[in-house]
Amino acid sequence: MNVAAPSTVPRRRTGFGKYRTIVLSIALFLVFDLGVLILNFYTSSEISTDAVGINLAGRQRMLSQRLVKALHEFGAAPAGSTEATNALMELRNTTTLFDTTLSAFERGGETTGGDGRAVLLQPVSDARGRAAVEAALKLWQPLKTALDPALRGSDAAALHEAVRLASSSNLALLRLMNDLTTALEQVAAGKADRLRLIQTIGIGLALANFFLILFHFIRQLRDSDTRAETARRETVEILDTVTDGLFLLDRELTIGAQPSKSLHGLFGRSTLANQPFLPMLREIVSEKVYREAADFLDVLFREHVNLKLVASLNPLHEVEVLIPGPNGEPQRKYLGIEFTRVTDAHSALVHLLVTVRDITVRIELARQLELSRRQAEEQMSLLLGILHVEPPRLREFIDRADKALHDINATLRRHGSKHLSKRDEYRGVLNEIFPTIHALKGEAGLLGLEFFEKLAHDFEERIVELRGLKRVGGDELIGLAVQLDRLIGSVEAVRAMVERLGSLQQGFAQEATAAAGAPAGAAAETPAMAPTSTAAPLPELTVDTFRFLVERLAQTEHKRVQLLASGLDTLAVSGTEQITALREVLVQLLRNAVAHGIETPEERHLAGKTDVGTIRLQARADASAGIELICHDDGRGLDPGRIRAAALQSGRWSEDELDAMGTAGLRALLFEPGFTTAAEATLAAGRGVGMDVIKHRVEALGGTLSVASEPGRYCAWRITLPGLPGLGELSFETT
């Protein structure tokens, strides 16, 4: 037997040095700690499994109640109804869940947990719990068998039997499930006691370990605090730097504790953290927007509502706000406020992340672009609307329009600084400018300048609104002046266009003349650019001009009208005032004939007339007798009853006053400013100013005005004017 000799090689040092004890202590502790952890883990797993069983046993109690409820609801609901379908679905789900869970308690197996996921149950091993499960199975099997026809939607008798069994066994099942829950809780309690013992040992070891590695943990905590502080500082820097306003909104609609710094400037408030959101919002938006926002936020916190479906309903997507400025004066801004849902680990909605952006620049830019687009469209519409009018006639209209608008402007400035408290006082101011703008609208319609006609009509609309006010002052007249500025600007724009077109036309003519070898200055006297004399025959007083006006008005009024004229195209008159007066008189007569006289084709058909109404415009003149104008239409005529009804509705005359007037007095009301028989205002009529214009123009020329009418057959206006300067011989054909 060989025996090895003792080794003489020196032992190497392990390298632990003075840390050997603590290292060995830690290693030894780790061994104990690992053992404790294994036991703790094993016991905790068992307790966790038992907890699932306890929860499911408790759920069985609830399922038995739901089962009975679903049976009653299914039996009470009308067959085929939504309530019946829902109750049947609930019954099926409850039955399946109760059966699979009870079977899992008996034999072990999978069932559905409280979170909807599959869980594995071990068979109940406790004697008391086992007895409760077996007893529950004895009650459940017959009930399950009775439920099967009901689940398939069988007849009422099967359903009644299922209801009876469920009701009779419900309390017993509930008691057995209570026993099962109690048994499982006792098993879990024993394991919990064992776990506490293990934990006590672990705590003792942990205390010993604590003193050994205290320094190590302190250093880790210090490092962790440093990292947390760094993260907090970075978060603050982000919130202080980001230009968008950011904050969280809880279910009580309270702003979170860390809103971004820019939010203070966006909302004009120094304090926002932990403040209620809606009261702050109410101070800066309109009441309508506030109510809509409150309803929208209520919808957002309803988890079943799809956010994408309601996002388009956000009333704060682009909202106008009034923010307190540095000097206390409110500043108008536009904010874009968007909401995003914030959920927790269980997908439960806990907050709304609110993003606020200042979109004032974008909104103003969009408005400027829209304004530029509208102006461009207006300019194009204006250009296209004047191309059909000859330049000399257009220049004459521009000059008259410019003078008329500046006269109105002077009138408004003269009265704008006053406060007119009496209705007659401000009615006088409005009546003073109304005929002028109405005449301008008529001239625009005569030339087919629809753009000017529409602007003048809108101006009339505003005057009518002011007429309805009880009081009117300088502010209202200033507002009217602003609308007048647009008309004046349009006139100036047309003047510039005409001058530009004239320059281009003259340049083309010069080039054509130069190409033909003619002197360069010859182009200046081309017929297209030659000035138009005010001597007769005037283009504005030709039959074609007035026929064009009648056709336009008839189309607007949905009527069919023909104009027959005689003697008009040979009428020779000189002098701007006389020309203007005759033109306005004829325009208003034709307007009234189309708007008030001629009926619609349907009305004429019922009255036994042809569908096409006829207006006859006759002129007769000689050097000594003067001028006679007759405007005759075969329309509805002047109906005293209709005039009386319109006068009574206006509120300006009482029934007694109207009864005392007679037919002549009622007809005289047609010349009252603002009186009209039209049901509604159109471009053709409805402002009660046409006959007023005719009366004043005829009186200004020293003439007389008379009317003959038969209701339902005709109306004829006869105007007699004295001899005017420049009146020549003309032929007159009686029609």
Secondary structure, DSSP 8 states (H G I E B T S, - for coil): --------------S-GGGHHHHHHHHHHHHHHHHHHHHHHHHHHHHHHHHHHHHHHHHHHHHHHHHHHHHHHHHHS-TTSHHHHHHHHHHHHHHHHHHHHHHHHHH-EEEE-TTSSEEEE----SHHHHHHHHHHHHHHHHHHHHHHHHHTT--HHHHHHHHHHHHHHHHHHHHHHHHHHHHHHHHHHHHHHHHHHHHHHHHHHHHHHHHHHHHHHHHHHHHHHHHHHHHHHHHHHHHHH-SSEEEEE-TT-BB-S---THHHHHHT-S--TT-BHHHHHHTTS-HHHHHHHHHHHHHHT-TTS-HHHHGGG-TTSSEEEEEE-TTS-EEEEEEEEEEEEEE-TTS-EEEEEEEEEE-HHHHHHHHHHHHHHHHHHHHHHHHHHHTTS-HHHHHHHHHHHHHHHHHHHHHHHHHHTS-B-SHHHHHHHHHHHHHHHHHHHHHHHHHT-HHHHHHHHHHHHHHHHHHT-S-B-HHHHHHHHHHHHHHHHHHHHHHHHHHHHHHHHHHHHHHHHHHHT--GGGGGG-TTTS---SSSS-GGGSHHHHHHHHHHHHHHTT--EEEEEESSTT----SHHHHHHHHHHHHHHHHHIIIIIS--HHHHHHTT--SSEEEEEEEEEETTTEEEEEEEE-SS---HHHHHHHHHHHTSS-HHHHHTTHHHHHHHGGGSTT----SS--SSS-SS-HHHHHHHHHHHTT-EEEEEEETTTEEEEEEEE---TT---------
